[in-house]
């Protein structure tokens, strides 16, 4: 990054497998990023629970901020954090943490959704929240605590999502930021306030939830303890980005429109998960939306992200992890080369099948699924990767068809953003399977979106439109046109048949 004069915004970007602190600056009609610190993240098994190591995360964040202060000094103007959704922290009346920060993959939520529907019907929950039904949602995590007879909710006086916790540590101010609150399935989709019918049905204390705050709001300057630890200047502002990482990533989509009534594009935020959807002006709360299990999540400036959470590159990542355990040191480049040499569309798997959630051996899980569905199991590494990537692209096609059904018209362009766009084979497969132009990039969408919102909140940028104009000028955006080759129609028919059989 250039060291010439200009405001620097520090972006804390925590994902489920790793975290980073970056410096961002609007410079020469573009946004420049500089990585200050990178660290690993993940769940920790604590007895029978899977939890997050919040103290370790905070220690790493402090290191990253210290690096930023050392490098940019008085140029640092603001700091803000984004993380994954659904997970939370409880504080008591003394602001001490109540219990652990549970990991969304902790087993305590299994079967809880069915118990929830005994208290409030599926239809009523959706009509209020507009959110996709997933057992990892905060609503079912909290209900699981009630069903277990946990005393923690009775002790708690403050509810904070993980990025809210980080912003409290940074500024001393407690808040519930809107985009992450919208992942809980406890927020009313129309009003943007907490849903009393859902809170009361699940016996959750309403007093612990704060009125949601929009991205771009400044919480104040960094706390004196943080300034002392990091050497940041005491006037550095804590500014809320879209604290849900997907909200930040979608903000960095290089589209020419924002929250349109009739968008002509959709997005895929592509990483371990793939989140595919459209940016709209208002939520879609129809029966069709509920039955297709789409979600209405909050975006910046009142926008709505109508999307579907689907398995992303998790399957491919776990295949490589298994081969590494077997002492096969295969780079991503080599795996793609092997996949290119493998035959096309031999077998198709449902990438969202429960079998692939957390198997001990992912390549063997793929083979087991194929044997179970009377398909030839892929044997070589290249065959396994090709099967996984083709199947993921077919899932994109299915999700696109459902999305177009919900918005009522064809979407001509797919914007793929995030780390997954570095897999050029997947980008081309997405274009071919969906029959749509794919614009892939930026890679660093989440960090860019975080910086963009801080720049808007501090007045450095005037609007989302201006910010997206800067993104469109980036040099890491590639275009993929659908190619008239391959057996995608055949594969799509096979996927639909597999889903039909699984539903019976």
matplotlib code that plots the C-alpha trace (Angstrom):
import matplotlib.pyplot as plt

x = [0.0, 1.2, 2.3, 1.2, -1.2, -4.7, -7.1, -6.5, -9.3, -8.4, -10.6, -10.8, -12.1, -12.7, -13.8, -14.6, -11.1, -8.9, -8.7, -7.0, -6.4, -6.0, -5.4, -7.5, -7.2, -9.1, -6.2, -6.0, -9.6, -9.2, -9.2, -5.8, -5.5, -2.5, -2.5, -1.2, -1.7, -3.1, -4.0, -5.8, -9.2, -11.5, -13.5, -12.1, -13.4, -14.1, -15.6, -18.7, -19.0, -17.5, -16.7, -14.7, -11.5, -12.6, -9.6, -7.2, -9.0, -8.9, -5.2, -4.6, -6.7, -4.7, -1.5, -3.0, -4.1, -0.6, 1.0, -1.4, -0.6, 3.2, 2.9, 0.4, 0.4, -1.8, -3.2, -5.4, -8.9, -11.2, -11.5, -14.3, -14.9, -16.8, -17.3, -19.4, -23.0, -25.3, -22.8, -23.1, -21.7, -23.7, -22.6, -23.9, -24.6, -20.9, -20.0, -18.4, -18.9, -21.5, -20.5, -18.6, -19.2, -20.6, -19.6, -22.4, -21.4, -21.8, -24.1, -26.6, -28.9, -29.6, -33.3, -34.1, -35.9, -38.6, -39.0, -39.2, -42.1, -44.1, -43.9, -44.4, -45.2, -42.7, -45.1, -45.3, -41.6, -40.9, -43.6, -42.0, -38.3, -38.1, -35.1, -33.9, -34.3, -31.0, -30.4, -27.3, -29.4, -29.0, -32.7, -32.2, -28.9, -30.7, -33.7, -31.3, -30.1, -33.6, -34.4, -31.3, -32.3, -29.1, -29.0, -27.0, -29.9, -31.2, -27.9, -27.3, -28.1, -26.6, -26.7, -23.9, -23.1, -19.4, -18.6, -20.7, -18.4, -15.3, -16.7, -17.5, -13.9, -12.7, -15.0, -16.7, -20.1, -22.6, -24.7, -26.5, -25.5, -28.2, -26.7, -25.5, -28.6, -30.5, -28.8, -30.4, -33.9, -35.0, -35.4, -38.6, -38.0, -40.3, -39.6, -35.9, -36.7, -36.5, -39.5, -41.5, -43.6, -40.4, -38.7, -41.7, -42.4, -38.8, -38.9, -36.0, -35.5, -36.4, -34.3, -31.0, -31.5, -30.7, -32.3, -30.3, -27.9, -27.2, -23.7, -21.8, -22.6, -19.6, -19.6, -17.0, -13.2, -11.2, -11.2, -8.2, -7.1, -7.1, -5.1, -2.6, -2.2, -2.0, -0.5, -3.5, -4.2, -7.0, -9.1, -9.4, -13.1, -14.8, -17.2, -19.6, -19.2, -21.7, -20.5, -21.8, -19.0, -21.4, -23.0, -19.5, -18.7, -21.9, -21.2, -18.0, -19.8, -18.8, -22.4, -23.7, -27.0, -27.8, -30.9, -32.9, -36.6, -35.7, -32.1, -30.5, -27.7, -27.1, -24.1, -22.3, -20.1, -17.8, -15.6, -16.1, -19.8, -21.4, -24.1, -26.1, -28.7, -30.0, -29.7, -33.2, -35.0, -37.4, -37.8, -39.6, -41.9, -44.0, -44.9, -42.7, -39.7, -40.4, -40.8, -37.6, -35.9, -34.4, -33.4, -33.9, -30.8, -30.1, -27.7, -26.3, -28.6, -31.8, -31.1, -32.1, -30.0, -32.4, -30.1, -29.6, -26.8, -25.3, -22.2, -19.3, -15.7, -15.9, -16.1, -13.0, -11.1, -11.8, -10.7, -7.4, -7.1, -7.7, -5.0, -2.6, -3.3, -2.4, 1.0, -0.1, 1.1, -1.2, -1.3, -4.5, -3.0, -2.1, -5.6, -7.2, -4.9, -5.9, -9.6, -9.2, -7.9, -10.7, -13.9, -16.8, -20.2, -19.6, -21.3, -23.2, -23.6, -25.9, -23.3, -25.8, -26.4, -25.9, -23.3, -20.9, -21.4, -18.4, -17.2, -14.0, -12.9, -14.4, -13.2, -14.7, -17.9, -18.3, -17.7, -20.2, -22.8, -22.2, -22.5, -25.6, -27.2, -26.0, -23.4, -19.8, -17.7, -14.8, -11.5, -8.6, -8.0, -8.8, -12.1, -13.1, -12.4, -14.1, -17.2, -17.3, -16.8, -19.3, -21.8, -21.4, -21.9, -25.1, -26.3, -25.6, -27.9, -30.7, -30.4, -30.4, -33.6, -35.3, -33.9, -35.3, -38.7, -38.7, -37.7, -39.9, -37.4, -34.1, -30.9, -28.3, -25.1, -23.6, -21.1, -18.8, -16.8, -14.4, -11.5, -13.3, -13.0, -9.3, -10.6, -11.0, -12.4, -15.3, -15.9, -16.1, -18.2, -20.6, -20.9, -21.4, -23.8, -26.0, -25.7, -24.9, -22.0, -19.9, -18.0, -15.4, -13.8, -12.8, -11.0, -10.8, -14.5, -15.2, -12.3, -13.0, -16.7, -15.6, -13.3, -15.9, -18.5, -16.0, -15.1, -18.7, -19.4, -16.5, -17.4, -14.4, -16.8, -20.2, -22.3, -22.4, -22.6, -19.3, -17.7, -18.8, -17.4, -14.0, -14.4, -15.3, -12.0, -10.0, -7.7, -8.6, -12.1, -12.3, -15.2, -16.3, -18.7, -20.8, -19.4, -21.7, -20.0, -20.3, -23.2, -24.7, -28.3, -27.8, -26.1, -28.8, -31.5, -29.5, -29.2, -33.0, -33.6, -31.3, -33.1, -36.5, -35.4, -34.0, -37.2, -39.3]
y = [0.0, 3.5, 5.4, 8.8, 10.9, 9.6, 8.1, 4.4, 2.1, -1.0, -4.0, -7.0, -9.9, -13.2, -16.3, -19.8, -21.1, -18.0, -14.3, -11.3, -7.6, -5.4, -1.8, -0.2, 3.2, 4.9, 6.0, 7.1, 6.1, 2.6, 0.9, -0.5, -3.2, -4.2, -7.3, -6.6, -9.9, -13.3, -16.1, -19.4, -19.9, -22.8, -24.6, -25.9, -29.1, -28.3, -31.3, -32.2, -28.7, -27.2, -23.5, -20.6, -19.3, -15.7, -14.7, -16.1, -14.3, -11.0, -11.5, -11.9, -8.9, -6.7, -7.9, -6.9, -3.5, -2.9, -3.7, -1.2, 1.5, 0.9, 1.1, 3.9, 5.9, 9.0, 8.1, 5.4, 6.9, 4.0, 0.4, -2.1, -5.9, -8.5, -12.2, -15.1, -15.1, -16.8, -17.2, -15.0, -14.0, -13.4, -10.9, -10.6, -7.4, -6.9, -7.2, -10.6, -13.3, -15.8, -19.3, -20.1, -18.7, -21.9, -22.9, -23.2, -26.8, -27.8, -30.8, -29.3, -27.9, -31.3, -31.9, -28.6, -27.1, -29.8, -28.8, -25.2, -25.9, -27.3, -23.8, -21.7, -23.1, -23.0, -20.8, -18.2, -18.2, -17.5, -14.9, -13.0, -13.4, -14.4, -16.5, -19.8, -22.7, -24.1, -25.8, -23.6, -20.4, -18.4, -19.0, -22.7, -22.3, -20.2, -22.5, -25.5, -23.7, -23.5, -27.1, -28.2, -26.2, -24.0, -21.2, -19.0, -17.1, -16.3, -14.7, -12.9, -9.2, -8.5, -10.4, -9.7, -11.3, -12.1, -8.9, -6.9, -8.5, -7.3, -3.8, -3.7, -4.7, -1.9, 0.9, -0.1, 0.4, -2.5, -2.7, -5.2, -4.5, -5.1, -7.3, -9.9, -9.7, -10.6, -14.0, -15.0, -15.9, -13.6, -10.4, -9.2, -8.9, -6.0, -3.8, -4.7, -5.0, -8.1, -10.4, -10.5, -13.5, -15.6, -14.4, -15.2, -18.6, -19.6, -18.1, -15.8, -12.7, -9.6, -7.3, -8.7, -7.6, -4.1, -2.2, -3.0, -0.4, 0.1, -0.2, 3.1, 4.2, 5.3, 3.9, 6.4, 6.4, 3.3, 2.6, 3.9, 0.3, -0.5, 2.6, 1.7, -1.9, -1.2, 2.3, 3.5, 7.1, 7.8, 9.6, 6.5, 5.8, 2.4, 2.4, -0.5, -2.1, -4.7, -7.0, -10.2, -11.1, -11.9, -8.5, -6.9, -9.2, -8.3, -4.6, -5.2, -6.7, -4.6, -4.0, -0.8, -0.8, -1.1, -2.7, -2.4, -3.3, -5.3, -6.4, -8.0, -9.7, -12.1, -13.0, -15.9, -15.2, -18.2, -19.7, -22.6, -21.8, -20.5, -17.9, -17.2, -14.6, -11.2, -7.8, -6.3, -3.3, -5.3, -8.9, -11.7, -13.4, -15.6, -19.2, -20.0, -18.4, -20.4, -23.7, -23.1, -22.3, -19.0, -16.4, -12.6, -11.2, -7.6, -5.6, -2.1, 1.0, -1.1, -3.5, -7.1, -10.1, -12.8, -15.8, -19.4, -20.9, -23.8, -25.9, -24.2, -25.4, -27.2, -30.6, -29.8, -28.4, -31.4, -33.8, -32.0, -32.1, -35.9, -36.4, -34.3, -36.6, -39.5, -37.8, -36.7, -33.2, -32.0, -28.3, -26.7, -26.1, -29.8, -30.9, -28.7, -30.1, -33.7, -32.7, -31.2, -34.6, -36.6, -37.6, -35.2, -35.8, -39.5, -39.0, -36.3, -35.7, -33.4, -31.2, -30.3, -33.9, -34.4, -37.0, -34.2, -32.0, -33.4, -36.8, -38.3, -39.0, -36.7, -38.6, -41.8, -40.0, -38.9, -42.5, -43.8, -41.3, -42.5, -46.2, -45.5, -43.8, -46.5, -44.3, -45.1, -43.9, -41.6, -43.2, -40.9, -37.5, -35.8, -37.7, -36.8, -33.1, -33.0, -34.7, -32.2, -29.1, -30.2, -31.0, -27.6, -25.9, -27.9, -26.8, -23.2, -23.8, -25.2, -22.2, -19.8, -21.3, -20.9, -17.4, -16.3, -17.9, -15.7, -12.4, -13.1, -12.6, -13.8, -12.7, -12.2, -11.9, -13.9, -12.0, -14.4, -12.8, -14.1, -16.5, -19.2, -17.2, -18.2, -21.6, -20.8, -24.2, -23.6, -20.2, -21.6, -24.5, -22.0, -20.1, -23.3, -25.0, -21.9, -20.5, -17.1, -14.7, -14.9, -11.9, -13.2, -10.9, -9.3, -12.0, -9.8, -8.9, -9.1, -6.9, -4.4, -4.2, -3.7, -0.8, 0.6, 1.0, 2.5, 5.0, 5.8, 6.1, 8.6, 10.6, 9.5, 8.0, 9.5, 6.4, 2.7, 3.7, 5.6, 2.8, 0.2, 2.3, 2.0, -1.8, -2.0, -0.5, -3.3, -5.4, -8.8, -9.1, -11.8, -12.6, -16.1, -16.7, -19.9, -22.4, -24.7, -27.9, -30.4, -32.6, -30.0, -30.7, -34.4, -33.7, -31.3, -33.9, -36.4, -33.9, -33.3, -37.0, -37.5, -34.7, -36.2, -39.6, -38.2, -36.3, -39.5]
z = [0.0, -0.7, 2.3, 0.9, 3.0, 3.3, 5.8, 6.7, 7.8, 9.7, 8.9, 11.2, 9.2, 11.1, 9.3, 10.7, 9.7, 9.9, 10.6, 9.3, 10.1, 7.0, 6.3, 3.6, 1.9, -0.8, -3.1, -6.7, -7.5, -6.1, -2.7, -1.7, 0.9, 3.0, 5.1, 8.6, 10.4, 9.6, 12.0, 12.1, 13.7, 14.5, 17.0, 20.3, 21.9, 25.5, 27.2, 25.3, 23.7, 20.6, 21.4, 20.0, 21.6, 21.9, 24.1, 21.6, 18.8, 20.6, 21.3, 17.6, 16.8, 19.2, 17.4, 14.0, 15.3, 16.8, 13.4, 11.8, 14.4, 13.9, 10.1, 9.6, 12.8, 12.7, 9.3, 10.9, 11.1, 11.9, 12.7, 12.2, 12.4, 10.4, 11.2, 10.3, 11.5, 14.1, 17.0, 20.1, 23.5, 26.7, 29.4, 32.9, 34.8, 35.6, 31.9, 32.5, 29.9, 30.8, 29.6, 26.4, 22.9, 21.4, 17.9, 15.4, 14.6, 18.3, 18.5, 21.0, 18.3, 16.6, 16.6, 18.2, 15.1, 15.4, 19.1, 18.1, 15.7, 18.6, 20.1, 17.0, 13.5, 10.7, 8.8, 11.6, 12.2, 8.5, 8.1, 10.9, 10.2, 6.6, 7.3, 6.0, 8.4, 9.5, 12.9, 13.4, 13.6, 16.8, 17.5, 17.9, 19.7, 22.4, 22.5, 23.0, 26.1, 27.4, 26.6, 28.4, 31.5, 31.2, 33.8, 31.5, 30.0, 33.4, 34.4, 31.1, 30.8, 27.4, 24.1, 21.6, 18.3, 17.8, 15.9, 18.5, 21.1, 19.2, 18.9, 22.6, 23.3, 20.9, 22.1, 25.4, 23.6, 23.4, 20.3, 18.0, 14.4, 11.9, 9.3, 11.8, 13.9, 10.8, 10.7, 14.1, 12.9, 15.7, 13.8, 12.2, 8.4, 7.9, 10.8, 11.4, 15.1, 17.3, 16.8, 20.0, 18.9, 18.3, 21.5, 23.6, 22.0, 22.7, 26.3, 25.6, 27.7, 25.6, 27.7, 26.6, 23.0, 21.9, 19.1, 15.9, 14.6, 10.9, 9.3, 9.0, 12.6, 14.6, 18.2, 19.3, 19.7, 20.7, 24.4, 26.3, 27.2, 23.5, 22.6, 25.3, 24.1, 20.4, 20.2, 18.1, 18.5, 21.0, 18.4, 16.1, 15.5, 15.9, 12.8, 12.1, 8.8, 7.6, 10.4, 8.8, 6.4, 3.6, 4.0, 3.6, 0.6, -1.2, -0.7, -2.7, -5.7, -8.8, -9.9, -11.4, -9.3, -5.6, -4.0, -7.2, -7.5, -10.6, -10.4, -13.5, -11.5, -8.7, -6.6, -5.2, -2.2, -2.6, 0.0, 2.5, 2.1, -1.1, -0.5, -3.6, -3.9, -5.1, -3.6, -3.2, -1.8, 0.3, 1.7, -0.1, 2.4, 0.1, 0.7, -2.3, -0.5, 2.6, 0.8, -1.2, 2.1, 1.0, 3.5, 3.8, 5.4, 6.2, 4.0, 4.2, 4.1, 4.5, 1.6, 1.7, 0.6, -0.6, -0.7, -0.1, 2.0, 0.2, 0.6, -1.1, -1.4, 2.0, 0.2, -1.9, 1.0, 3.1, 0.3, 0.2, 4.0, 3.9, 1.2, 3.3, 6.2, 3.9, 3.1, -0.4, -0.8, -3.7, -4.4, -5.5, -8.9, -9.3, -8.2, -10.8, -13.5, -12.4, -12.5, -16.0, -17.2, -15.5, -17.5, -17.2, -15.5, -14.6, -11.2, -9.4, -5.7, -3.7, -2.1, 0.6, 1.7, 5.4, 4.6, 3.7, 6.8, 8.8, 7.6, 8.8, 5.3, 2.6, -0.5, 0.9, 1.8, -1.9, -3.0, -0.4, -1.7, -5.3, -4.3, -2.3, -5.4, -7.9, -9.6, -10.4, -7.4, -8.4, -7.6, -8.4, -6.9, -10.2, -10.5, -7.0, -7.4, -10.8, -9.3, -6.4, -8.6, -11.3, -8.6, -6.9, -10.2, -10.7, -7.3, -8.4, -11.4, -9.3, -6.9, -9.8, -11.1, -7.7, -7.3, -10.7, -9.7, -6.6, -8.2, -11.2, -14.0, -15.5, -14.0, -16.8, -14.8, -11.9, -9.8, -7.9, -5.1, -2.4, -2.2, -4.2, -7.4, -7.5, -8.6, -12.3, -13.1, -10.7, -12.2, -15.7, -14.6, -13.0, -16.3, -18.3, -15.9, -15.4, -19.0, -17.6, -17.8, -14.7, -13.4, -10.9, -8.4, -6.3, -4.3, -1.2, -1.3, 2.5, 3.5, 0.7, 1.8, 5.4, 4.4, 2.0, 4.8, 7.1, 4.4, 3.9, 7.6, 8.0, 4.9, 2.8, 0.3, -0.4, -1.3, -2.1, -5.8, -5.6, -3.7, -6.3, -9.0, -7.4, -7.2, -10.9, -11.8, -10.0, -12.1, -10.5, -12.0, -14.7, -17.1, -18.0, -20.8, -20.9, -23.4, -25.5, -24.4, -21.7, -20.4, -18.0, -18.9, -18.3, -15.0, -13.9, -14.6, -12.5, -9.6, -9.6, -9.6, -6.7, -4.7, -5.5, -4.3, -1.1, -0.4, -0.5]

ax = plt.figure().add_subplot(projection="3d")
ax.plot(x, y, z, "-o")
ax.set_aspect("equal")
plt.show()
